[in-house]
Amino acid sequence: MDKMEFRDKVYKAVRKIPRGKVMVYSEIARKAGNLKAWRAVGHLLAKNRNPEIPCHRVIRLDGKIGGYNRGTKKKIELLKKEGLKIKNGKIRSKFIQ
């Protein structure tokens, strides 16, 4: 699988995360065809500027928010706006898809 194909699969998986839910980087990597490429998923999403790809809905495996190309505060704001509960920088597990 080449880089473009992997990127497209990552973006497709992220687009499918419903409003008010989140998914972890490793699950996005698995859906894109390479479970071990969770860091690559993070790098791809950090470069994304397309508002149709809701990168803010991707979090770390431990439930922590993780990074966001528009800043962590903005990511938290967007997630809360979608109804997610965040405590001490972590998402409550019932929101993780």
C-alpha positions in Angstrom: 0.0 0.0 0.0 1.5 3.4 -0.9 1.3 6.5 1.2 -1.5 8.1 -0.8 -3.7 5.0 -0.5 -3.0 4.8 3.3 -3.8 8.6 3.7 -7.1 8.2 1.8 -8.1 5.2 4.0 -7.3 7.2 7.1 -9.3 10.2 6.0 -12.2 7.9 5.0 -12.2 6.2 8.5 -12.1 9.5 10.3 -15.0 10.9 8.2 -17.1 8.0 9.5 -16.7 8.9 13.2 -20.2 10.2 14.2 -20.7 13.5 15.9 -20.4 13.0 19.7 -18.1 10.0 19.4 -14.4 9.5 19.2 -12.0 6.8 18.0 -8.4 6.0 19.0 -5.4 6.5 16.6 -4.7 2.7 16.6 -8.2 1.9 15.5 -8.0 4.3 12.6 -4.7 2.7 11.6 -6.3 -0.7 11.7 -9.2 0.5 9.6 -6.7 1.9 7.1 -4.9 -1.4 6.9 -1.9 -1.1 9.2 -2.5 -1.5 12.9 1.1 -0.5 13.7 0.9 2.8 11.9 -0.9 4.7 14.6 1.8 7.3 14.7 1.5 7.8 11.0 -2.2 8.4 11.5 -1.3 11.2 14.0 1.1 12.8 11.5 -1.4 12.7 8.7 -4.1 14.3 10.8 -1.7 17.0 12.1 -1.3 18.1 8.4 -5.0 18.0 7.5 -6.7 21.3 6.9 -9.9 19.9 5.4 -12.9 20.7 7.7 -14.8 17.7 6.3 -12.4 15.4 8.1 -13.1 15.7 11.8 -9.6 15.1 13.1 -10.7 16.4 16.6 -12.6 13.1 17.0 -9.4 11.0 17.2 -7.8 10.5 20.6 -5.1 8.5 22.3 -5.6 4.9 23.4 -5.5 5.9 27.1 -8.5 8.3 26.6 -6.4 11.5 26.7 -7.2 14.1 24.1 -4.0 14.0 22.2 -2.8 16.7 19.8 -4.7 18.8 17.3 -3.5 21.0 14.5 -5.5 24.0 15.8 -4.5 23.5 19.4 -5.6 21.3 22.3 -8.0 24.0 23.6 -9.8 24.1 20.3 -10.0 20.3 20.2 -11.6 20.2 23.7 -14.0 23.0 22.7 -15.1 21.1 19.6 -15.6 17.9 21.5 -17.6 19.5 24.3 -19.7 21.2 21.7 -20.6 17.8 20.4 -21.6 16.7 23.9 -18.6 14.7 25.0 -17.6 14.8 28.7 -14.0 15.5 29.4 -12.4 15.3 32.8 -8.7 15.9 33.6 -7.9 15.9 29.9 -9.6 12.5 29.3 -12.7 11.4 27.4 -15.2 9.3 29.3 -15.1 5.8 27.8 -18.8 5.7 26.9 -18.0 8.1 24.0 -15.2 6.0 22.5 -16.4 4.1 19.5 
